Amino acid sequence: MKIGDTVKIRSWEAMQREYGLNDNGNIELERGAVVKEMKKLCGSTQEISKVIYHGTYNRYSIDDWLWTEDMFEPNFQYGEMIEVRDTIDQPWQERIFVGYIDGAKHPFTCSERGMEYFNKKMNFYTMVWTCARKIKQETAVALSIEGEDFTVKDDLAEIIINLKNALLEREEG
């Protein structure tokens, strides 16, 4: 996700059912907390105003509050290939996205049969999963420095692209 992207924040009730409330009445997730003052934004669609890299994940600023991806509803399309798993120690598996139930213990419903069944609208089995993500597409940037050509991939390529865009915005502004 990047600045300007629109996200739907999960409902307070769904996150409360999934994670419970701490002694202060806030919802503590693995990578942050949703405090009572953030409740007014829960369930709404908002625009990301800032992205902050925080070790192994990003935090997203919306209305001067910091949010993490697990506080947003997923942005998958019906029939899209995604990766799913139930626990952090399981490998990611490719599946076809069918639906999402916010607040369910296993909110992601996916087809367990191949795309040929799905595309023909034939019967297909579904399973439910705890975690889901988009299939990571390889990002690559070709560079030429002092006559030598380089190809940079994935996270470093995304950093270079974001840096280039920021420099272009600065020149235009």
OpenMM code with the backbone's topology and positions (N, CA, C; nanometers):
from openmm import Vec3, app, unit

residues = "MET LYS ILE GLY ASP THR VAL LYS ILE ARG SER TRP GLU ALA MET GLN ARG GLU TYR GLY LEU ASN ASP ASN GLY ASN ILE GLU LEU GLU ARG GLY ALA VAL VAL LYS GLU MET LYS LYS LEU CYS GLY SER THR GLN GLU ILE SER LYS VAL ILE TYR HIS GLY THR TYR ASN ARG TYR SER ILE ASP ASP TRP LEU TRP THR GLU ASP MET PHE GLU PRO ASN PHE GLN TYR GLY GLU MET ILE GLU VAL ARG ASP THR ILE ASP GLN PRO TRP GLN GLU ARG ILE PHE VAL GLY TYR ILE ASP GLY ALA LYS HIS PRO PHE THR CYS SER GLU ARG GLY MET GLU TYR PHE ASN LYS LYS MET ASN PHE TYR THR MET VAL TRP THR CYS ALA ARG LYS ILE LYS GLN GLU THR ALA VAL ALA LEU SER ILE GLU GLY GLU ASP PHE THR VAL LYS ASP ASP LEU ALA GLU ILE ILE ILE ASN LEU LYS ASN ALA LEU LEU GLU ARG GLU GLU GLY".split()
positions = [
    Vec3(0.0839, -0.1178, 0.0000),
    Vec3(0.0000, 0.0000, 0.0000),
    Vec3(0.0883, 0.1240, 0.0000),
    Vec3(0.0333, 0.2305, -0.0544),
    Vec3(0.1108, 0.3535, -0.0650),
    Vec3(0.0221, 0.4739, -0.0328),
    Vec3(0.0856, 0.5893, -0.0213),
    Vec3(0.0133, 0.7133, 0.0057),
    Vec3(-0.0917, 0.7343, -0.1024),
    Vec3(-0.2125, 0.7694, -0.0605),
    Vec3(-0.3213, 0.7927, -0.1543),
    Vec3(-0.4113, 0.6714, -0.1743),
    Vec3(-0.3641, 0.5514, -0.1368),
    Vec3(-0.4486, 0.4328, -0.1478),
    Vec3(-0.5672, 0.4444, -0.0532),
    Vec3(-0.6799, 0.3914, -0.0948),
    Vec3(-0.8000, 0.3899, -0.0128),
    Vec3(-0.8145, 0.2520, 0.0509),
    Vec3(-0.8410, 0.2496, 0.1802),
    Vec3(-0.8574, 0.1244, 0.2535),
    Vec3(-0.9856, 0.1307, 0.3350),
    Vec3(-1.0424, 0.0136, 0.3625),
    Vec3(-1.1578, 0.0073, 0.4523),
    Vec3(-1.1078, -0.0487, 0.5847),
    Vec3(-1.1249, 0.0294, 0.6902),
    Vec3(-1.0833, -0.0117, 0.8246),
    Vec3(-1.1864, -0.1113, 0.8772),
    Vec3(-1.1372, -0.2192, 0.9366),
    Vec3(-1.2261, -0.3221, 0.9909),
    Vec3(-1.3159, -0.2623, 1.1000),
    Vec3(-1.4287, -0.3238, 1.1207),
    Vec3(-1.5205, -0.2741, 1.2237),
    Vec3(-1.4614, -0.3006, 1.3627),
    Vec3(-1.4932, -0.2123, 1.4562),
    Vec3(-1.4497, -0.2268, 1.5957),
    Vec3(-1.4997, -0.3602, 1.6508),
    Vec3(-1.6258, -0.3910, 1.6241),
    Vec3(-1.6874, -0.5120, 1.6779),
    Vec3(-1.6157, -0.6379, 1.6293),
    Vec3(-1.5804, -0.6417, 1.5018),
    Vec3(-1.5119, -0.7598, 1.4471),
    Vec3(-1.3739, -0.7765, 1.5091),
    Vec3(-1.2990, -0.6666, 1.5214),
    Vec3(-1.1659, -0.6763, 1.5829),
    Vec3(-1.1774, -0.7121, 1.7309),
    Vec3(-1.2801, -0.6598, 1.7981),
    Vec3(-1.3006, -0.6930, 1.9393),
    Vec3(-1.3318, -0.8415, 1.9555),
    Vec3(-1.4181, -0.8971, 1.8677),
    Vec3(-1.4486, -1.0410, 1.8738),
    Vec3(-1.3223, -1.1244, 1.8518),
    Vec3(-1.2375, -1.0792, 1.7598),
    Vec3(-1.1178, -1.1565, 1.7264),
    Vec3(-1.0091, -1.1448, 1.8322),
    Vec3(-0.9864, -1.0247, 1.8866),
    Vec3(-0.8730, -1.0003, 1.9761),
    Vec3(-0.9116, -0.9694, 2.1203),
    Vec3(-1.0366, -0.9339, 2.1441),
    Vec3(-1.0788, -0.8972, 2.2788),
    Vec3(-1.0337, -0.7561, 2.3151),
    Vec3(-1.0664, -0.7152, 2.4374),
    Vec3(-1.0280, -0.5828, 2.4882),
    Vec3(-0.9278, -0.6009, 2.6012),
    Vec3(-0.8324, -0.5092, 2.6110),
    Vec3(-0.7398, -0.5128, 2.7245),
    Vec3(-0.8038, -0.4388, 2.8426),
    Vec3(-0.7315, -0.4247, 2.9509),
    Vec3(-0.7850, -0.3611, 3.0722),
    Vec3(-0.8252, -0.2156, 3.0504),
    Vec3(-0.7672, -0.1508, 2.9486),
    Vec3(-0.7993, -0.0107, 2.9197),
    Vec3(-0.9131, 0.0034, 2.8190),
    Vec3(-0.9686, -0.1093, 2.7731),
    Vec3(-1.0769, -0.1040, 2.6749),
    Vec3(-1.0298, -0.0875, 2.5323),
    Vec3(-0.9010, -0.1126, 2.5074),
    Vec3(-0.8441, -0.1033, 2.3730),
    Vec3(-0.8263, -0.2433, 2.3151),
    Vec3(-0.8123, -0.2508, 2.1825),
    Vec3(-0.7923, -0.3784, 2.1141),
    Vec3(-0.6440, -0.3905, 2.0801),
    Vec3(-0.5798, -0.4935, 2.1350),
    Vec3(-0.4372, -0.5150, 2.1071),
    Vec3(-0.4212, -0.6219, 2.0015),
    Vec3(-0.3577, -0.5842, 1.8904),
    Vec3(-0.3273, -0.6772, 1.7837),
    Vec3(-0.1792, -0.7110, 1.7914),
    Vec3(-0.1353, -0.8016, 1.7068),
    Vec3(0.0049, -0.8437, 1.7080),
    Vec3(0.1003, -0.7273, 1.6823),
    Vec3(0.0615, -0.6349, 1.5962),
    Vec3(0.1537, -0.5278, 1.5552),
    Vec3(0.1102, -0.3885, 1.5988),
    Vec3(0.0210, -0.3798, 1.6928),
    Vec3(-0.0227, -0.2479, 1.7364),
    Vec3(-0.1551, -0.2582, 1.8094),
    Vec3(-0.2124, -0.1452, 1.8415),
    Vec3(-0.3395, -0.1424, 1.9136),
    Vec3(-0.4352, -0.0447, 1.8469),
    Vec3(-0.5622, -0.0761, 1.8581),
    Vec3(-0.6680, 0.0156, 1.8172),
    Vec3(-0.7248, 0.0697, 1.9473),
    Vec3(-0.6981, 0.1967, 1.9738),
    Vec3(-0.7441, 0.2578, 2.0985),
    Vec3(-0.8855, 0.3129, 2.0815),
    Vec3(-0.9541, 0.3347, 2.1933),
    Vec3(-1.0939, 0.3779, 2.1904),
    Vec3(-1.1150, 0.5021, 2.1036),
    Vec3(-1.0171, 0.5916, 2.1025),
    Vec3(-1.0311, 0.7148, 2.0245),
    Vec3(-1.0308, 0.6891, 1.8735),
    Vec3(-0.9821, 0.5710, 1.8313),
    Vec3(-0.9794, 0.5353, 1.6895),
    Vec3(-1.1118, 0.4724, 1.6446),
    Vec3(-1.1971, 0.4391, 1.7401),
    Vec3(-1.3212, 0.3669, 1.7111),
    Vec3(-1.4075, 0.4400, 1.6079),
    Vec3(-1.4053, 0.5725, 1.6108),
    Vec3(-1.4887, 0.6508, 1.5185),
    Vec3(-1.4536, 0.6248, 1.3720),
    Vec3(-1.3299, 0.5790, 1.3446),
    Vec3(-1.2882, 0.5513, 1.2072),
    Vec3(-1.3136, 0.4058, 1.1665),
    Vec3(-1.3382, 0.3192, 1.2629),
    Vec3(-1.3594, 0.1777, 1.2330),
    Vec3(-1.4834, 0.1600, 1.1463),
    Vec3(-1.4718, 0.0760, 1.0439),
    Vec3(-1.5816, 0.0513, 0.9513),
    Vec3(-1.5886, 0.1511, 0.8370),
    Vec3(-1.5037, 0.2521, 0.8388),
    Vec3(-1.5084, 0.3541, 0.7340),
    Vec3(-1.3989, 0.3319, 0.6291),
    Vec3(-1.4160, 0.3969, 0.5159),
    Vec3(-1.3164, 0.3938, 0.4091),
    Vec3(-1.2351, 0.5217, 0.4200),
    Vec3(-1.1034, 0.5075, 0.4208),
    Vec3(-1.0139, 0.6216, 0.4415),
    Vec3(-0.8981, 0.6178, 0.3425),
    Vec3(-0.8291, 0.7293, 0.3304),
    Vec3(-0.7123, 0.7395, 0.2433),
    Vec3(-0.5854, 0.7428, 0.3274),
    Vec3(-0.4851, 0.6658, 0.2859),
    Vec3(-0.3562, 0.6627, 0.3559),
    Vec3(-0.2825, 0.7926, 0.3277),
    Vec3(-0.2384, 0.8609, 0.4350),
    Vec3(-0.1695, 0.9890, 0.4180),
    Vec3(-0.0185, 0.9771, 0.4356),
    Vec3(0.0281, 0.8685, 0.4980),
    Vec3(0.1710, 0.8522, 0.5227),
    Vec3(0.2002, 0.7044, 0.5440),
    Vec3(0.3159, 0.6580, 0.4955),
    Vec3(0.3594, 0.5198, 0.5169),
    Vec3(0.4884, 0.5242, 0.5965),
    Vec3(0.4917, 0.4508, 0.7065),
    Vec3(0.6085, 0.4499, 0.7948),
    Vec3(0.6596, 0.3071, 0.8033),
    Vec3(0.7822, 0.2848, 0.7578),
    Vec3(0.8420, 0.1517, 0.7667),
    Vec3(0.8790, 0.1259, 0.9115),
    Vec3(0.8361, 0.0117, 0.9658),
    Vec3(0.8552, -0.0180, 1.1082),
    Vec3(0.9143, -0.1583, 1.1236),
    Vec3(1.0427, -0.1715, 1.0956),
    Vec3(1.1077, -0.3022, 1.1086),
    Vec3(1.0676, -0.3972, 0.9986),
    Vec3(0.9808, -0.4936, 1.0298),
    Vec3(0.9400, -0.5933, 0.9309),
    Vec3(0.8025, -0.5653, 0.8700),
    Vec3(0.7416, -0.4538, 0.9040),
    Vec3(0.6106, -0.4216, 0.8478),
    Vec3(0.5951, -0.2698, 0.8405),
    Vec3(0.4881, -0.2265, 0.7742),
    Vec3(0.4594, -0.0839, 0.7610),
    Vec3(0.3459, -0.0438, 0.8543),
    Vec3(0.3501, 0.0830, 0.8944),
    Vec3(0.2369, 0.1451, 0.9627),
    Vec3(0.1845, 0.2523, 0.8688),
    Vec3(0.0541, 0.2737, 0.8728),
    Vec3(-0.0100, 0.3663, 0.7806),
    Vec3(-0.0818, 0.4742, 0.8594),
    Vec3(-0.0538, 0.5990, 0.8257),
    Vec3(-0.1146, 0.7107, 0.8968),
    Vec3(-0.2458, 0.7488, 0.8298),
    Vec3(-0.3515, 0.7511, 0.9100),
    Vec3(-0.4835, 0.7952, 0.8658),
    Vec3(-0.5395, 0.8808, 0.9786),
    Vec3(-0.5729, 1.0048, 0.9467),
    Vec3(-0.6315, 1.0956, 1.0452),
    Vec3(-0.5421, 1.1073, 1.1699),
    Vec3(-0.4095, 1.1089, 1.1477),
    Vec3(-0.3079, 1.1206, 1.2533),
    Vec3(-0.3015, 1.0003, 1.3473),
    Vec3(-0.3627, 0.8880, 1.3105),
    Vec3(-0.3515, 0.7632, 1.3857),
    Vec3(-0.2718, 0.6644, 1.3032),
    Vec3(-0.1970, 0.5761, 1.3695),
    Vec3(-0.1196, 0.4743, 1.2978),
    Vec3(-0.1957, 0.3425, 1.2969),
    Vec3(-0.2033, 0.2838, 1.1778),
    Vec3(-0.2760, 0.1599, 1.1541),
    Vec3(-0.1815, 0.0581, 1.0918),
    Vec3(-0.2141, -0.0715, 1.1037),
    Vec3(-0.1383, -0.1768, 1.0374),
    Vec3(-0.2330, -0.2531, 0.9447),
    Vec3(-0.1763, -0.3311, 0.8520),
    Vec3(-0.2582, -0.3998, 0.7515),
    Vec3(-0.3645, -0.4909, 0.8122),
    Vec3(-0.3363, -0.5497, 0.9294),
    Vec3(-0.4354, -0.6393, 0.9889),
    Vec3(-0.5551, -0.5640, 1.0464),
    Vec3(-0.5520, -0.4299, 1.0421),
    Vec3(-0.6652, -0.3486, 1.0861),
    Vec3(-0.7553, -0.3096, 0.9678),
    Vec3(-0.7147, -0.3494, 0.8455),
    Vec3(-0.7911, -0.3175, 0.7249),
    Vec3(-0.8600, -0.4424, 0.6723),
    Vec3(-0.9749, -0.4228, 0.6071),
    Vec3(-1.0373, -0.5333, 0.5368),
    Vec3(-0.9526, -0.5641, 0.4146),
    Vec3(-0.9503, -0.6902, 0.3730),
    Vec3(-0.8686, -0.7252, 0.2561),
    Vec3(-0.9258, -0.6629, 0.1297),
    Vec3(-0.8390, -0.6414, 0.0333),
    Vec3(-0.8797, -0.5813, -0.0923),
    Vec3(-0.8601, -0.6833, -0.2048),
    Vec3(-0.9319, -0.7957, -0.1947),
    Vec3(-0.9237, -0.9006, -0.2969),
    Vec3(-1.0510, -0.8983, -0.3803),
    Vec3(-1.0374, -0.9394, -0.5049),
    Vec3(-1.1528, -0.9524, -0.5934),
    Vec3(-1.1962, -1.0988, -0.5993),
    Vec3(-1.3245, -1.1224, -0.6111),
    Vec3(-1.3768, -1.2577, -0.6255),
    Vec3(-1.3072, -1.3254, -0.7431),
    Vec3(-1.2516, -1.4439, -0.7212),
    Vec3(-1.1837, -1.5182, -0.8270),
    Vec3(-1.0351, -1.4887, -0.8393),
    Vec3(-0.9840, -1.3952, -0.7597),
    Vec3(-0.8418, -1.3599, -0.7646),
    Vec3(-0.7581, -1.4678, -0.6956),
    Vec3(-0.6434, -1.4996, -0.7527),
    Vec3(-0.5506, -1.5919, -0.6884),
    Vec3(-0.4796, -1.5169, -0.5757),
    Vec3(-0.4824, -1.5756, -0.4554),
    Vec3(-0.4151, -1.5168, -0.3399),
    Vec3(-0.3364, -1.6260, -0.2687),
    Vec3(-0.2606, -1.5871, -0.1679),
    Vec3(-0.1900, -1.6829, -0.0842),
    Vec3(-0.2548, -1.6842, 0.0534),
    Vec3(-0.2699, -1.8045, 0.1115),
    Vec3(-0.3353, -1.8191, 0.2408),
    Vec3(-0.2562, -1.9130, 0.3304),
    Vec3(-0.2792, -1.8982, 0.4613),
    Vec3(-0.2267, -1.9920, 0.5611),
    Vec3(-0.3023, -1.9675, 0.6911),
    Vec3(-0.2893, -2.0631, 0.7849),
    Vec3(-0.3578, -2.0481, 0.9134),
    Vec3(-0.2661, -2.0005, 1.0250),
    Vec3(-0.1399, -2.0420, 1.0216),
    Vec3(-0.0463, -2.0010, 1.1259),
    Vec3(0.0826, -1.9521, 1.0619),
    Vec3(0.1584, -1.8767, 1.1386),
    Vec3(0.2803, -1.8152, 1.0875),
    Vec3(0.3858, -1.9186, 1.0481),
    Vec3(0.3794, -2.0384, 1.1067),
    Vec3(0.4794, -2.1402, 1.0742),
    Vec3(0.4395, -2.2258, 0.9542),
    Vec3(0.3228, -2.2040, 0.8967),
    Vec3(0.2811, -2.2773, 0.7776),
    Vec3(0.3289, -2.2059, 0.6518),
    Vec3(0.3575, -2.2809, 0.5468),
    Vec3(0.3935, -2.2155, 0.4206),
    Vec3(0.2688, -2.1541, 0.3558),
    Vec3(0.2877, -2.0490, 0.2770),
    Vec3(0.1775, -1.9879, 0.2040),
    Vec3(0.1346, -2.0829, 0.0932),
    Vec3(0.0026, -2.0909, 0.0670),
    Vec3(-0.0528, -2.1752, -0.0386),
    Vec3(-0.1398, -2.0896, -0.1296),
    Vec3(-0.1300, -2.1103, -0.2592),
    Vec3(-0.2128, -2.0351, -0.3526),
    Vec3(-0.3535, -2.0931, -0.3569),
    Vec3(-0.4526, -2.0043, -0.3500),
    Vec3(-0.5923, -2.0427, -0.3563),
    Vec3(-0.6700, -1.9338, -0.4315),
    Vec3(-0.7943, -1.9664, -0.4675),
    Vec3(-0.8812, -1.8717, -0.5378),
    Vec3(-0.9728, -1.8068, -0.4340),
    Vec3(-0.9690, -1.6736, -0.4259),
    Vec3(-1.0489, -1.6006, -0.3267),
    Vec3(-1.1968, -1.6062, -0.3631),
    Vec3(-1.2794, -1.6414, -0.2643),
    Vec3(-1.4241, -1.6478, -0.2839),
    Vec3(-1.4957, -1.5440, -0.1977),
    Vec3(-1.4548, -1.5288, -0.0704),
    Vec3(-1.5259, -1.4354, 0.0155),
    Vec3(-1.4527, -1.4076, 0.1450),
    Vec3(-1.5051, -1.3110, 0.2193),
    Vec3(-1.4442, -1.2658, 0.3446),
    Vec3(-1.5546, -1.2380, 0.4451),
    Vec3(-1.5376, -1.2881, 0.5677),
    Vec3(-1.6338, -1.2624, 0.6749),
    Vec3(-1.5581, -1.1930, 0.7876),
    Vec3(-1.5749, -1.0612, 0.7998),
    Vec3(-1.5021, -0.9836, 0.8989),
    Vec3(-1.5390, -1.0309, 1.0390),
    Vec3(-1.4376, -1.0560, 1.1194),
    Vec3(-1.4590, -1.0966, 1.2570),
    Vec3(-1.4660, -1.2465, 1.2788),
    Vec3(-1.4695, -1.3240, 1.1703),
    Vec3(-1.4715, -1.4696, 1.1852),
    Vec3(-1.3316, -1.5186, 1.2235),
    Vec3(-1.3240, -1.6317, 1.2934),
    Vec3(-1.1941, -1.6867, 1.3312),
    Vec3(-1.1104, -1.7176, 1.2075),
    Vec3(-1.1742, -1.7675, 1.1024),
    Vec3(-1.1092, -1.7940, 0.9736),
    Vec3(-1.1867, -1.7148, 0.8680),
    Vec3(-1.1534, -1.5869, 0.8481),
    Vec3(-1.2388, -1.5004, 0.7660),
    Vec3(-1.2273, -1.5172, 0.6147),
    Vec3(-1.1234, -1.5853, 0.5656),
    Vec3(-1.1016, -1.5942, 0.4214),
    Vec3(-1.1524, -1.7276, 0.3675),
    Vec3(-1.2449, -1.7223, 0.2729),
    Vec3(-1.2996, -1.8421, 0.2099),
    Vec3(-1.2410, -1.8527, 0.0702),
    Vec3(-1.1845, -1.9701, 0.0406),
    Vec3(-1.1174, -1.9887, -0.0876),
    Vec3(-1.1533, -2.1231, -0.1481),
    Vec3(-1.1479, -2.1291, -0.2803),
    Vec3(-1.1737, -2.2526, -0.3525),
    Vec3(-1.0572, -2.3477, -0.3336),
    Vec3(-1.0885, -2.4746, -0.3156),
    Vec3(-0.9854, -2.5776, -0.3006),
    Vec3(-0.9627, -2.6540, -0.4296),
    Vec3(-1.0336, -2.6195, -0.5356),
    Vec3(-1.0138, -2.6833, -0.6658),
    Vec3(-0.9475, -2.5849, -0.7593),
    Vec3(-0.8997, -2.6348, -0.8690),
    Vec3(-0.8274, -2.5512, -0.9650),
    Vec3(-0.9139, -2.4500, -1.0365),
    Vec3(-0.8484, -2.3605, -1.1045),
    Vec3(-0.9139, -2.2523, -1.1764),
    Vec3(-1.0087, -2.3058, -1.2847),
    Vec3(-0.9790, -2.4245, -1.3401),
    Vec3(-1.0651, -2.4781, -1.4470),
    Vec3(-1.2071, -2.5028, -1.3952),
    Vec3(-1.2225, -2.5466, -1.2703),
    Vec3(-1.3549, -2.5667, -1.2122),
    Vec3(-1.4199, -2.4319, -1.1824),
    Vec3(-1.3409, -2.3433, -1.1298),
    Vec3(-1.3908, -2.2121, -1.0896),
    Vec3(-1.4396, -2.1333, -1.2107),
    Vec3(-1.3587, -2.1276, -1.3182),
    Vec3(-1.3951, -2.0513, -1.4377),
    Vec3(-1.5179, -2.1069, -1.5085),
    Vec3(-1.5379, -2.2374, -1.5014),
    Vec3(-1.6542, -2.3002, -1.5658),
    Vec3(-1.7767, -2.2963, -1.4751),
    Vec3(-1.7627, -2.2339, -1.3582),
    Vec3(-1.8700, -2.2229, -1.2598),
    Vec3(-1.9240, -2.3607, -1.2205),
    Vec3(-1.8329, -2.4567, -1.2166),
    Vec3(-1.8687, -2.5906, -1.1713),
    Vec3(-1.8615, -2.5923, -1.0200),
    Vec3(-1.9092, -2.6989, -0.9592),
    Vec3(-1.8999, -2.7116, -0.8141),
    Vec3(-1.7539, -2.7106, -0.7716),
    Vec3(-1.7271, -2.6434, -0.6645),
    Vec3(-1.5917, -2.6447, -0.6102),
    Vec3(-1.6006, -2.6427, -0.4590),
    Vec3(-1.5044, -2.7064, -0.3950),
    Vec3(-1.4979, -2.7096, -0.2495),
    Vec3(-1.4353, -2.5807, -0.1997),
    Vec3(-1.4737, -2.5410, -0.0803),
    Vec3(-1.4096, -2.4243, -0.0203),
    Vec3(-1.3528, -2.4623, 0.1157),
    Vec3(-1.2517, -2.3875, 0.1542),
    Vec3(-1.1913, -2.3992, 0.2872),
    Vec3(-1.1801, -2.2581, 0.3416),
    Vec3(-1.1683, -2.2474, 0.4735),
    Vec3(-1.1517, -2.1167, 0.5351),
    Vec3(-1.0105, -2.1054, 0.5926),
    Vec3(-0.9582, -1.9829, 0.5919),
    Vec3(-0.8206, -1.9575, 0.6316),
    Vec3(-0.8133, -1.8353, 0.7227),
    Vec3(-0.7091, -1.8306, 0.8046),
    Vec3(-0.6907, -1.7200, 0.8980),
    Vec3(-0.6194, -1.6021, 0.8334),
    Vec3(-0.5153, -1.6278, 0.7564),
    Vec3(-0.4313, -1.5221, 0.6987),
    Vec3(-0.4346, -1.5283, 0.5463),
    Vec3(-0.4304, -1.4129, 0.4837),
    Vec3(-0.4270, -1.4072, 0.3378),
    Vec3(-0.3471, -1.2858, 0.2941),
    Vec3(-0.2888, -1.2957, 0.1768),
    Vec3(-0.2163, -1.1819, 0.1185),
    Vec3(-0.2195, -1.1957, -0.0327),
    Vec3(-0.1953, -1.0840, -0.0982),
    Vec3(-0.1826, -1.0875, -0.2430),
    Vec3(-0.0562, -1.1643, -0.2778),
    Vec3(-0.0572, -1.2287, -0.3925),
    Vec3(0.0626, -1.2979, -0.4386),
    Vec3(0.1637, -1.1911, -0.4761),
    Vec3(0.2791, -1.1989, -0.4170),
    Vec3(0.3811, -1.0963, -0.4370),
    Vec3(0.4332, -1.1030, -0.5800),
    Vec3(0.4193, -0.9937, -0.6504),
    Vec3(0.4701, -0.9833, -0.7863),
    Vec3(0.6125, -0.9297, -0.7800),
    Vec3(0.6989, -0.9890, -0.8564),
    Vec3(0.8383, -0.9431, -0.8556),
    Vec3(0.8465, -0.8041, -0.9175),
    Vec3(0.9131, -0.7144, -0.8494),
    Vec3(0.9372, -0.5799, -0.8971),
    Vec3(1.0845, -0.5705, -0.9335),
    Vec3(1.1146, -0.5134, -1.0490),
    Vec3(1.2542, -0.5008, -1.0904),
    Vec3(1.2774, -0.3634, -1.1515),
    Vec3(1.3952, -0.3094, -1.1273),
    Vec3(1.4357, -0.1811, -1.1834),
    Vec3(1.5725, -0.2004, -1.2454),
    Vec3(1.5871, -0.1547, -1.3702),
    Vec3(1.7167, -0.1619, -1.4377),
    Vec3(1.7886, -0.0289, -1.4174),
    Vec3(1.9144, -0.0357, -1.3748),
    Vec3(1.9956, 0.0841, -1.3506),
    Vec3(2.1226, 0.0771, -1.4332),
    Vec3(2.1697, 0.1927, -1.4711),
    Vec3(2.2999, 0.2011, -1.5364),
    Vec3(2.3803, 0.3064, -1.4622),
    Vec3(2.4890, 0.2623, -1.3974),
    Vec3(2.5737, 0.3522, -1.3203),
    Vec3(2.7135, 0.3456, -1.3775),
    Vec3(2.7599, 0.4620, -1.4247),
    Vec3(2.8934, 0.4729, -1.4839),
    Vec3(2.9187, 0.3628, -1.5859),
    Vec3(2.8198, 0.3413, -1.6743),
    Vec3(2.8346, 0.2458, -1.7830),
    Vec3(2.8112, 0.1009, -1.7457),
    Vec3(2.7879, 0.0718, -1.6190),
    Vec3(2.7624, -0.0653, -1.5775),
    Vec3(2.6134, -0.0832, -1.5501),
    Vec3(2.5561, -0.1917, -1.6041),
    Vec3(2.4128, -0.2172, -1.5890),
    Vec3(2.3851, -0.3066, -1.4697),
    Vec3(2.2788, -0.2716, -1.3953),
    Vec3(2.2374, -0.3480, -1.2780),
    Vec3(2.0871, -0.3702, -1.2846),
    Vec3(2.0408, -0.4789, -1.2264),
    Vec3(1.8981, -0.5019, -1.2062),
    Vec3(1.8766, -0.5217, -1.0570),
    Vec3(1.7867, -0.4422, -1.0023),
    Vec3(1.7546, -0.4479, -0.8597),
    Vec3(1.6120, -0.4994, -0.8488),
    Vec3(1.5875, -0.5929, -0.7549),
    Vec3(1.4559, -0.6557, -0.7458),
    Vec3(1.3900, -0.6342, -0.6099),
    Vec3(1.2603, -0.6572, -0.6105),
    Vec3(1.1724, -0.6616, -0.4942),
    Vec3(1.1794, -0.5386, -0.4052),
    Vec3(1.2072, -0.5541, -0.2742),
    Vec3(1.1982, -0.4435, -0.1792),
    Vec3(1.2875, -0.3262, -0.2173),
    Vec3(1.4109, -0.3540, -0.2588),
    Vec3(1.5022, -0.2463, -0.2974),
    Vec3(1.4499, -0.1735, -0.4207),
    Vec3(1.3922, -0.2475, -0.5148),
    Vec3(1.3344, -0.1852, -0.6340),
    Vec3(1.2189, -0.0943, -0.5953),
    Vec3(1.1339, -0.1379, -0.5019),
    Vec3(1.0218, -0.0556, -0.4581),
    Vec3(1.0709, 0.0715, -0.3890),
    Vec3(1.1793, 0.0610, -0.3125),
    Vec3(1.2375, 0.1793, -0.2471),
    Vec3(1.2857, 0.2779, -0.3523),
    Vec3(1.3538, 0.2279, -0.4546),
    Vec3(1.4046, 0.3153, -0.5618),
    Vec3(1.2886, 0.3820, -0.6356),
    Vec3(1.1839, 0.3065, -0.6652),
    Vec3(1.0670, 0.3638, -0.7337),
    Vec3(1.0023, 0.4718, -0.6475),
    Vec3(0.9854, 0.4462, -0.5175),
    Vec3(0.9263, 0.5465, -0.4271),
    Vec3(1.0136, 0.6705, -0.4170),
    Vec3(1.1456, 0.6515, -0.4123),
    Vec3(1.2392, 0.7643, -0.4077),
    Vec3(1.2293, 0.8473, -0.5353),
    Vec3(1.2255, 0.7812, -0.6499),
    Vec3(1.2132, 0.8513, -0.7776),
    Vec3(1.0836, 0.9323, -0.7820),
    Vec3(0.9728, 0.8703, -0.7392),
    Vec3(0.8445, 0.9412, -0.7390),
    Vec3(0.8471, 1.0613, -0.6452),
    Vec3(0.9091, 1.0469, -0.5289),
    Vec3(0.9196, 1.1589, -0.4342),
    Vec3(1.0013, 1.2722, -0.4939),
    Vec3(1.1104, 1.2395, -0.5623),
    Vec3(1.1928, 1.3424, -0.6261),
    Vec3(1.1161, 1.4127, -0.7373),
    Vec3(1.0385, 1.3369, -0.8152),
    Vec3(0.9570, 1.3973, -0.9204),
    Vec3(0.8514, 1.4907, -0.8624),
    Vec3(0.7875, 1.4490, -0.7529),
    Vec3(0.6880, 1.5335, -0.6874),
    Vec3(0.7508, 1.6623, -0.6359),
    Vec3(0.8715, 1.6509, -0.5801),
    Vec3(0.9412, 1.7680, -0.5279),
    Vec3(0.9731, 1.8664, -0.6415),
    Vec3(1.0151, 1.8131, -0.7582),
    Vec3(1.0466, 1.8988, -0.8727),
    Vec3(0.9218, 1.9676, -0.9251),
    Vec3(0.8078, 1.8965, -0.9258),
    Vec3(0.6829, 1.9543, -0.9746),
    Vec3(0.6267, 2.0579, -0.8788),
    Vec3(0.6511, 2.0366, -0.7474),
    Vec3(0.5952, 2.1244, -0.6427),
    Vec3(0.6762, 2.2420, -0.6203),
] * unit.nanometer
topology = app.Topology()
chain = topology.addChain("A")
for resn in residues:
    res = topology.addResidue(resn, chain)
    for name in ("N", "CA", "C"):
        topology.addAtom(name, app.Element.getBySymbol(name[0]), res)
